[in-house]
């Protein structure tokens, strides 16, 4: 068995986040509904990009955000995600590597351009997101780096990628390689609508591929089609080793290992932007697991990271997560 030199390898959408400020009049002119996310095609992405004001461009995507949070805590990480051999693919590659994350997925030389999310932030802090999924959803089993997975303690899979059969095959291959190498497999259900579309495939992966499932209340009740959150939590425990279930301001519930642990939400003075809270919760939790911390402390570290994420615009940590955790007695 290969030496475990990497804490977590994430597999997910490789998206360039393009964040710019605008006024409400700009949204009205473009017929954009404030505060919502919608999918767009490459032509509209290019047109909107030309009309946006000065922007910040950086690597993004749900699991990529989690991996960035892990790196900020001091974890050694890798990422697998598909970009194209174009300008935005170069931006994604440079940015994620600048965080100390190993990223070696070969860019695609044909097919769709690199995915991007054009995020318009109005003066009231609302984010209006326009997402072109591009090359990110064209992942296949050929993109899975067996050597990278073999060196990992945990492999973290992003449910958003589950819309294409080729990506499902890639996940199954990654889970198989992880199991063979003695790594734990974690899965994020990502979105209740995603779960609705692929419920049976997700349940199969949870039961036979994943050791740890991350989900919010809507996602887990959708997966098991139950009337209550607790019924869904119990059903999850029958299928996997551990379920980590978030409930926004009501904190989180962790079931597994013969325990049911409730974690309170970390207080924040103001919720500025809830985007990325689940991504950073997973980052804190997986960091704790990778360090052998008690499950309750993993949950608290996840809550601390999530609270930091929602206190500002953007899904990447701005404060020093290590110092925050130390100030709350979680890290020494």
Protein Blocks (a to p, Z undefined) as FASTA:
>chain_A
ZZdfbfbdcdddddddddddddfklmmmnopaehiacdddfklmmmmmmmpccddddded
jklmmmmmmmmnopacdddddddddfklmmmmmmmmmnopacfbdcdfedjddddddddd
dfkopacddddfklmlmccfklpcfklmmmpmbdcddfklmmpfklmmmmmmmmmmmmmn
opacdddehiaklmmmmmmmmmmmmmmmpmbdcddfklmmmmnopabfklmmmmmmmmmm
bdcddehjnopadeeehiacdddddddfbdfblghklmmmmmmmmmmmmnopafklmmmm
mmmmmmmmmmpgcjbdfbdfklmmmmnomaZZ
